[in-house]
């Protein structure tokens, strides 16, 4: 029977890993996800899982070990954050290029310099084009739930692509809440046995991984990789719907809509900030304003059709990026949303906002300010650099 525990996102992830019982976990722990590996290593030591736990000398080595173990035919996981994810950068391309269904947990944390252990999305956004699928959890319960779905998605015959499950540093990794822990047998039934494809250890059918290629095949290899990512458009909601039928929490959509149906103005956001946005929407709805929000759970592949369906006909859309645009015309989420809406006949005005870098406080008052700019369509703070995003709660 399911039981309810009070867990933070890290320990919810560790509980999910125990129930998954992966063949190999390779890791070099880093704040804020260190507690995942600390908790899981205790489970390994106590015999709660049969996992081969590999402690390596760096995050690059961790992903490299995962690549080798997955190519050999294993079900494989790791966890990292921030500089650790950046250190994996080269190996991430190899994992996706070889179509290896590795599951990576990332605790969204700022990149230095200056050094920060706190939350923003600069790490995962820096890796958005490495070929990993990317899903964002809003809380510990979603972190737990998405890890079971991750293997079903990544190992699907039509996808065969590694996947990154992200949760906000400290706001999710270290914040405790009630988490429903499902029955072990029910979880195992849902995730099923690993789906092997061309394992290196199948000596009767020898294969090789990571070989060199020439211009006559590289182009096609990249197109084949893209097909796996595009096929995830069908697999992600299908797995989410099946999860809902099994456990009562539906994930059949690419995101979560709040008061969007009749909204004239909407905010688009990723991750844990959605809760604060909903509170502000409730307050403004009480005053008669037609406002709503869209939280995207799926960022890669980017669900453009879903975004168009949700935002078509709105007067204005504010996109909240928790990463610096560094010279681009808005952050990564803003550019994706604007691109998705570009061809609409009734395209809304779209405003870019940068917020919460290094866990800078984003209060309900700040979110009210976002709606003020969105509804009025003006701000005196863009006089010098008209192409720049609005920076939320910026001192000076």
VEXFIFI-201772 format. One record per residue (C-alpha): residue number from 1; x negated, y, z negated. Coordinates in steps of 0.5 Angstrom, whole numbers, plus 500, padded with zeros to 3 digits. Each point is the difference from the previous one (the first is absolute). Layout:
NUM|X|Y|Z
...
! end
This chain:
1|500|500|500
2|498|507|501
3|497|504|494
4|499|507|499
5|493|503|498
6|498|507|498
7|494|500|505
8|496|506|504
9|498|499|507
10|494|497|499
11|502|494|496
12|506|499|504
13|496|499|506
14|496|495|496
15|506|496|498
16|502|500|507
17|493|497|502
18|501|495|495
19|506|498|503
20|497|500|507
21|494|496|497
22|496|502|506
23|494|496|502
24|495|505|500
25|499|507|497
26|494|504|501
27|499|507|496
28|496|505|498
29|504|504|495
30|501|507|500
31|505|505|496
32|506|500|500
33|501|493|503
34|494|497|495
35|506|497|495
36|503|496|506
37|493|496|500
38|499|500|493
39|507|497|499
40|499|495|505
41|493|498|498
42|503|498|494
43|506|496|503
44|494|496|504
45|496|499|494
46|506|497|496
47|502|495|506
48|507|504|502
49|498|500|507
50|495|496|505
51|497|506|503
52|493|500|502
53|498|507|497
54|494|503|503
55|496|506|496
56|496|504|506
57|495|505|500
58|504|506|503
59|507|501|504
60|497|499|506
61|498|493|498
62|507|499|497
63|503|501|507
64|495|496|503
65|501|494|496
66|507|501|501
67|499|499|507
68|496|494|500
69|505|497|495
70|506|502|504
71|497|497|507
72|498|494|497
73|508|499|498
74|501|503|493
75|505|504|498
76|496|506|497
77|501|507|496
78|496|505|498
79|501|507|496
80|497|507|501
81|500|507|500
82|497|507|502
83|493|499|501
84|500|493|500
85|505|500|506
86|496|505|504
87|494|495|499
88|504|494|503
89|501|504|506
90|496|497|505
91|503|493|497
92|507|502|501
93|499|500|508
94|497|493|500
95|506|498|496
96|505|503|504
97|496|498|506
98|500|493|499
99|508|500|498
100|498|497|493
101|506|501|495
102|497|503|494
103|504|503|495
104|496|506|497
105|503|504|494
106|498|508|500
107|501|504|494
108|501|507|503
109|494|504|498
110|497|507|502
111|493|499|504
112|494|504|498
113|497|505|500
114|501|503|494
115|501|493|497
116|507|499|498
117|503|494|497
118|507|502|501
119|506|499|505
120|500|503|507
121|501|496|507
122|493|502|503
123|498|493|499
124|505|496|504
125|501|506|505
126|493|499|502
127|501|493|501
128|507|501|504
129|497|498|507
130|496|494|498
131|505|495|502
132|503|498|493
133|507|500|499
134|502|505|494
135|505|500|495
136|501|505|494
137|504|498|494
138|503|505|496
139|500|497|493
140|497|493|497
141|506|496|502
142|499|502|507
143|493|498|499
144|502|493|497
145|505|499|506
146|496|503|506
147|494|495|498
148|505|494|502
149|502|503|506
150|493|502|502
151|498|493|501
152|506|498|504
153|499|506|505
154|493|499|501
155|500|493|501
156|506|500|505
157|498|497|506
158|502|506|504
159|496|505|496
160|493|496|497
161|498|507|497
162|497|502|494
163|504|505|495
164|499|505|495
165|505|501|494
166|499|507|497
167|502|503|493
168|498|506|497
169|495|501|495
170|502|500|493
171|507|503|502
172|501|492|502
173|494|496|498
174|500|502|493
175|507|502|499
176|505|495|496
177|507|498|502
178|504|495|500
179|498|494|505
180|505|494|502
181|495|494|500
182|503|495|505
183|500|492|499
184|493|497|502
185|503|495|504
186|505|505|503
187|494|504|502
188|496|494|503
189|506|498|504
190|501|507|503
191|493|501|502
192|499|493|502
193|493|497|502
194|495|504|504
195|501|500|507
196|493|497|503
197|498|503|507
198|493|498|503
199|496|498|493
200|493|500|500
201|500|494|496
202|504|496|505
203|494|496|503
204|504|496|504
205|502|507|504
206|494|504|500
207|501|508|500
208|495|506|499
209|502|507|497
210|497|506|501
211|496|499|507
212|498|506|505
213|504|501|506
214|499|504|506
215|504|506|503
216|504|494|504
217|503|498|494
218|500|505|495
219|506|504|502
220|504|494|500
221|498|498|493
222|502|507|498
223|507|500|503
224|501|493|497
225|499|503|493
226|505|505|501
227|505|495|502
228|499|497|493
229|501|507|497
230|506|501|504
231|503|494|499
232|500|502|493
233|506|504|501
234|505|494|501
235|496|496|494
236|500|505|495
237|508|502|499
238|501|492|501
239|496|498|495
240|502|506|495
241|508|497|501
242|498|493|499
243|496|503|493
244|507|503|499
245|504|494|501
246|495|496|495
247|499|505|495
248|505|505|500
249|496|506|502
250|501|502|507
251|494|502|504
252|503|500|507
253|499|507|502
254|493|504|501
255|502|505|495
256|505|502|495
257|505|506|501
258|503|504|495
259|506|505|501
260|498|500|508
261|506|498|503
262|503|507|500
263|494|504|498
264|498|506|504
265|493|501|498
266|495|494|498
267|493|498|496
268|496|494|503
269|495|497|495
270|496|494|498
271|499|497|493
272|502|502|493
273|502|507|502
274|506|498|502
275|503|499|493
276|499|508|499
277|503|502|507
278|506|496|498
279|501|504|494
280|499|506|503
281|505|498|506
282|505|499|494
283|499|507|497
284|501|503|507
285|506|496|502
286|504|502|494
287|499|507|503
288|503|498|506
289|494|499|504
290|500|495|505
291|493|497|499
292|497|493|500
293|494|496|501
294|496|494|504
295|495|496|496
296|496|496|505
297|498|493|497
298|497|498|507
299|494|505|503
300|497|495|505
301|503|498|504
302|503|507|500
303|507|499|501
304|502|506|504
305|507|497|503
306|502|500|492
307|497|507|499
308|504|502|506
309|507|497|498
310|499|503|493
311|498|507|502
312|504|501|506
313|504|506|500
314|497|503|493
315|499|508|500
316|493|499|497
317|495|495|497
318|495|501|495
319|494|494|501
320|496|500|493
321|493|497|501
322|496|498|494
323|493|501|504
324|497|506|503
325|501|501|508
326|492|502|500
327|501|504|507
328|506|497|503
329|507|503|501
330|503|497|494
331|498|493|496
332|501|493|503
333|507|499|498
334|502|507|502
335|497|498|507
336|503|494|501
337|507|502|498
338|500|506|505
339|497|496|505
340|506|495|499
341|505|506|500
342|497|503|506
343|505|498|505
344|506|501|497
345|505|505|503
346|502|502|493
347|493|500|497
348|500|503|493
349|495|505|498
350|494|497|497
351|496|502|494
352|493|497|498
353|499|500|492
354|493|498|496
355|501|498|493
356|498|496|494
357|492|500|502
358|496|497|495
359|507|499|496
360|501|507|500
361|507|501|496
362|506|501|505
363|506|502|496
364|507|500|501
365|499|508|501
366|495|498|505
367|505|496|504
368|505|505|499
369|495|505|503
370|499|495|506
371|508|500|501
372|500|508|500
373|495|500|506
374|503|495|503
375|507|503|500
376|498|507|501
377|495|498|505
378|495|505|498
379|494|501|495
380|495|506|499
381|494|495|499
382|499|498|507
383|498|507|503
384|492|499|500
385|500|493|503
386|507|499|504
387|499|493|501
388|498|498|493
389|504|495|496
390|504|503|494
391|496|498|494
392|504|499|494
393|498|502|493
394|494|503|503
395|496|505|495
396|498|507|502
! end
